[in-house]
Amino acid sequence: MSRIIVVGAGINGVTAAIELRNRSHEVILVDPGPLPHPLAASSDISKAVRAAYGADEDYTALAERSIKLWRQWNEEFGTKLYHEIGVMFVRRSKMGPGHFEHESLKLLGKRGLKVARMDTPELWKRFPAWNPELYRDGVLEVEAGYAESGRAVAKLIERAKSAGVELRERVTFSQLDERGNHVSGIVLDDGQRIAADFVVMAVGAWTPYLLPFTKKFFRATGQPVFHLKPSEPELFAPERFPVFGADITTTGYYGFPINRDGVVKIANHGTGREMSPNSLERVVTSEDEGNLRQFLASTFPALADAPIVYTRVCMYCDTHDGHFWIARDPEREGLVVAAGDSGHGFKFAPVLGEIISDAVEGKDNPLLDKFRWRPEVRAGTATDAARVQFKERRSVGRRGD
Ligand SMILES: Cc1cc2nc3c(=O)[nH]c(=O)nc-3n(C[C@H](O)[C@H](O)[C@H](O)COP(=O)(O)OP(=O)(O)OC[C@H]3O[C@@H](n4cnc5c(N)ncnc54)[C@H](O)[C@@H]3O)c2cc1C
């Protein structure tokens, strides 16, 4: 049994803390709070949960497992955190080999998952909010949907406490307590030291700022998120408006059905603006809003003039290849970094704790090779375009559109 400090109580940190505690380690979870932290990427009204990952079978298989566990969590927590209302990725042009949507349809079909091709007028009639002239093709994944991420984190924080995790809220990490190439704990912003056998840094987009030596691996990017109030809410009900990606490899836009507060969330997945998560620039710009209005006018006429009732800049912790970074630091014994979400980690919440704990314990886990410590992967290399999914969008962006 080890004494382990987990820094950061977003989805990476809280699931790791629970799993490490269940493996009989002594676990301290620190976060400035309040929890779920309002600036955390995990604290949101919704995150897409899908197995559609193009041709990448690792993420598809992991998502399949996660979806089964999300259903189980709904039972265990006695409340619906995960809504299985379908996810559709559609295109304005016919899809073909190599396209994210095409490869997803192929792989999901091969794995026996319930999918449909979005290329018939009959099917489109089910989704009246969409401009029927514009979108021609795509994939509908039936057994997928979204998770209420903020609510899920709140439930997991309670579970961590009841599992015996020592939660230290209103506590802020300042730096590692390093002795030579060994990390023996952390130093807090008030100078206090907490000793441990292992330190797990699960601070998401704060990672390159709290661990400056990781700046060459991670880029914190701000992405705009909008909440709109439609005047015809029935058009955006889940059964008529599944989670969507609208030609996402070129537009970047994706969104969610209306929720219990009458809000439709639409956001953009793009190059983003590099900034610290604590930056004052972390606000949606008039350019972001202008781009959104253009998109809505073309794709969802009924939302074109809908009032925006809330906006947020949510932060990705980008890696150069879009894969997660869950690994021991080869130069600092006792340190594990669990970050690099690149905008797609929340759906794996039910399995993240296990993967991070395997990294801490040095256990064999085939996925840890994909998430390994990989300084060889550099910005601007081919991997830039290999951002797991939606690759075309990001690389074009990188070249400065
Ligand atoms: C716009 C957007 C949309 C997304 N959509 C999806 C989606 O549809 N599906 C999906 O699967 N994923 C999605 N993601 C990705 C998902 O949100 C992330 O994978 C996940 O939330 C990352 O969790 P985390 O625990 O690494 O980081 P965070 O949730 O950001 O948590 C980091 C924690 O570190 C704490 N911290 C910061 N500084 C300190 C300090 N000094 N000391 C101690 N603690 C500290 C913070 O308070 C915070 O609680 C999206 C992300 C964004 C930004």
The ligand as an ORCA input file, in Angstrom:
! r2SCAN-3c Opt
* xyz 0 1
  C     -15.382     22.676    -24.829
  C     -15.112     21.262    -24.397
  C     -15.937     20.271    -24.838
  C     -15.667     18.938    -24.513
  N     -16.526     17.992    -24.965
  C     -16.299     16.709    -24.646
  C     -17.214     15.712    -25.084
  O     -18.227     16.021    -25.738
  N     -16.947     14.420    -24.745
  C     -15.846     14.067    -24.016
  O     -15.643     12.876    -23.800
  N     -14.958     14.988    -23.569
  C     -15.169     16.292    -23.875
  N     -14.307     17.262    -23.438
  C     -13.095     16.849    -22.714
  C     -13.348     16.703    -21.228
  O     -13.978     17.843    -20.736
  C     -12.008     16.454    -20.561
  O     -11.448     15.275    -21.079
  C     -12.073     16.300    -19.048
  O     -13.030     17.123    -18.484
  C     -10.694     16.598    -18.482
  O     -10.746     16.384    -17.099
  P      -9.496     16.701    -16.175
  O      -9.809     16.093    -14.859
  O      -8.237     16.312    -16.866
  O      -9.426     18.299    -16.097
  P     -10.423     19.334    -15.390
  O     -11.805     18.853    -15.404
  O     -10.150     20.652    -15.990
  O      -9.967     19.323    -13.833
  C      -8.734     19.851    -13.431
  C      -8.830     20.153    -11.937
  O      -7.545     20.643    -11.513
  C      -7.772     21.573    -10.487
  N      -6.614     22.437    -10.287
  C      -6.199     23.462    -11.072
  N      -5.134     24.082    -10.522
  C      -4.869     23.439     -9.343
  C      -3.912     23.599     -8.303
  N      -2.969     24.578     -8.374
  N      -3.952     22.764     -7.240
  C      -4.878     21.773     -7.164
  N      -5.821     21.547     -8.126
  C      -5.812     22.380     -9.187
  C      -9.002     22.347    -10.960
  O      -9.637     23.022     -9.899
  C      -9.859     21.224    -11.578
  O     -10.809     20.732    -10.650
  C     -14.548     18.605    -23.719
  C     -13.727     19.623    -23.218
  C     -13.992     20.945    -23.549
  C     -13.083     22.003    -23.028
*
